[in-house]
Amino acid sequence: MLNRIKKRNNLKKVAAGRLLSLCTAVLVLVISGCDADEIQEREVTLPSPVTSKTTPYLPDVDLTPPPLSVVVPPVTTPPATSSTTPVPLTTTTANPLTAFSNVPLSEYLGVEDETATTAENSDTSTATGTEITTVTDSNFVESYPDRVIFRPFEYASLTTPQKQLYTMMEDTFRSVSNSLQIPEEMNITADDFDTVFSIFLNKDPYDYYLYPSATTSYSKTTNKLYSVTFSYLYPKVNVTSRHEKTDSAVQQAVAAIRNKQGDYNRVIAIFELLSEKVTFDDNSDDSQNIYGALVDGRANCMGYSFAFKRLCNELGIEAITVSGTNTQGTPHMWNMVNIGGDWYHIDATFGDPDTGYINFDYCLTTDTRLLSGYKAEETNAPYPKAVSMEDNYYVRSGLFATTAPEATAIIREQIKTAIASKKPAVQILCATDNVYLNTETALLKADSPDNIVAILTEADSAGVLDVAKCTYLTNADTDVIKIVLVYK
């Protein structure tokens, strides 16, 4: 019997904390400022990330998938369950894209904006020394004569003094120094430090080796910050070694990807690389960081997200991490990426092919499609809007259907192509809930020529499929339909 798995959006892979110690991170502040200041000690709990009102760690979750239900009968058997009852073509949904369901694909996507440019090409001015030559509209991407720096997106929400402090702390961490002295002429406060340090601990992919506490010296009277003493999780030689191994893994990964033409193809290559090479692991010591993902090959959603950002940035592509919750309300982290001037959501954690194929449901999608299930945390620097479907994976791959007949036609052709190359699965995206429901009706209707078993049998002229073991999966949250093929 052909198996049909009715699969709601079950994101099985979410992150545990960045560091086990982070959930109890505390800044110990020792006051020793001006001579006239009274010296006192106080404990200050590290504030949650600047973008979040939740705790700065992601707890363990149950990764057990829900039970599967087999409900598809053989072609010769009449439909036996309500799930196979034809859906009236007049069915309405609350999907805001419904109005586009019967228009040509080109109209659905809109006209390409030929004037859009990527951030790194937005300004070609030059300067000398280490002066900033370009600050893009993104405000977290800075171009220097010798490099482009992609900071966490939350950097854009910082004040000028906080950005100055960020740069000084950045230099301190890169040199694995324990001490930071604040120049007398700089007006930076202890509160500024709290804000900036929380971004480093929770949103910066490079500085995972920081111990989540620091000793600060500041004025009780003015709150002016004078110095900070940092600690590291490893000896300096180990930090240096980890840097070298991570950089080597990054260069090895981007070597092949760099040959891809255009940012879209490079982003897809990064998504596929992380999906195939990284195993989801919520328990390893480095699961929350880029070392775990790129060197050990084991990570949770934070590791995937930081690795995705690092590889994109290495290729000059703007990418940011987004903190929030998934469809089950569980803390989660994913990415947004800029392609051709348009922003898209992308979740490499969900692409992990534990089912034998890479899952592209959340590969370059919109706010409407992703945030109907996910929820991004509020931030002082609002995330970019993601409204374009032009570079969605399914759209670019010709796997996007605006009507049910178009969907069944794509499935029929893609199954033939998949059989020829022994591909494990066929996946298509329906434009709206209506298209999705009506396609499902056609695929499950016993006397329909578009019945999925009939399509499989027709396509399998060489008899290489075990049709009875092939699996039909649907995801009503993403409007994606999948046919998983099993070969003899």
C-alpha positions, 0 to 999 in steps of 0.5 A: 500500500502507498503510504501517505503521511499527513505531516503538519509543520514539525520542526524537530531540530531546535537549539539548546543554549549557547553555553550551559553556563550562559543561562546563569550568566552574571556580570560582576561589577567592581567599582574603582573609578574617580578618587571621589567615588565611593567604592561598592560591589553589586551583582548585575544579571546579564540582560537578555539579548538586545533583541529579546525579552526572553532568557538568553539561552535556548532550552532542550526540547523533545525531538521525538517526531509525532506518530505517522498516520497512513490513510491513502488506499490503493487506486482501486479502493474508494476513499475511506476517510474524510481526508480524501473527500474532494475539496470544493473549488469554492473553498476560501482561506485567510491566506493573503496570497489567495488573490494570486492563485489564478494569475500567471506566474510572472504576474505573481512574482512581479517585475524584477527591479533592475536597479536593485544592487547588493550592499557591497556594491552600493558605494565605490568611494575610496579612502586611506588607512582604516577610515570607513569608506562605505556604511551601507543602508543596512547599518551593520555592514561596513566596508573598509579598504581591505575587507567588509565587516558583517556584524550582528544585525542588532549592531544597527540599534546601538548608539554611537558610543555603544558602537565605539565600544563594540569596535574596541571589544571586537579588537580585544576578543580577536587578540584574545586579550583579557583587558580593555581600557576605555580612553578617558575622552570617551563617554561610555557607561557601564550600561553601554557595556551590558548592552554590547556584551549581551550582543557578543554573547548571544548574536556574534558568531565569532566570539563563542569562546567568551566566558559569560561574565566580566569584571568592570571598573566604573564611576558610581557617580557618573556611571562612566566606564573605565576598564573591563577584564574578560575571561575565556572558556579556553586557554589562549593557545586553544582559542587560537587553535580553534580560530585556525581550524574554523578558518580552515573549514570556512575556506574549504567550504567556500572554495567550491561555492565561490565558483557558483554564479550569482548570490542565489546559487551560492546561498543554495550551495551553502544551504545544501552543504550545511544540510548534508554535512552537519548533523543535528546534535543538541548535546555536544559541547560546541553544538551552539557555535560555528566550531561545532557546525563547521569543524565537528559537523554537529550543531543545533539551530544556533550552530547552523545559523551562525555557520550560515551567516559566516559562510555567506559573509565570507562570500560577501553576502549579507546574512543575519541571524533571527531569534524567535520561536518555531511553529511549536512555540519552541525557542529557535534561531534561523537566518535572513539573507539578502539576494539582489536587494530582496530579503528572504527567510532561510532555515538550514536546520530544517533542511537537514536530510534525516529523511533521505532528502533535503527539505526546502520548505523554508529555503528563501521564503517570505514573512507571510509564509514563514511567520504564519508559523514562526515568530521573530522576537521584537528588536530595537532594530526591526528586521528587514521585510521579506516580501519577494518570492522571486528567489524562492527555491521552489520558484527558481527551480520550476516547482511552484504551482499557481493552480491544481492542474499545474501542480499535478502536471509538475509532479507528473514530470518531476517524478519521471525526471527523478526516476531517471536519475534515482532522486529520492524525492519530488517536492513542489510548492503550491501558491495558496491554500486553495491550490494546495487543497485542490491538488491534494484532492486530485492526487487522492481521488481514486478514479482521477487520472491524476491519482498519485498511484496512477502517476507513479505507475505511469512514470515507472515504465522501467519498473524500478519503483516499489510503488507500494512503499513510496510515501506521499507527504503534505505540509499544510503549514507550508503548502508543500507536497512531497513524493518520497520515492522508494526504489527496488 
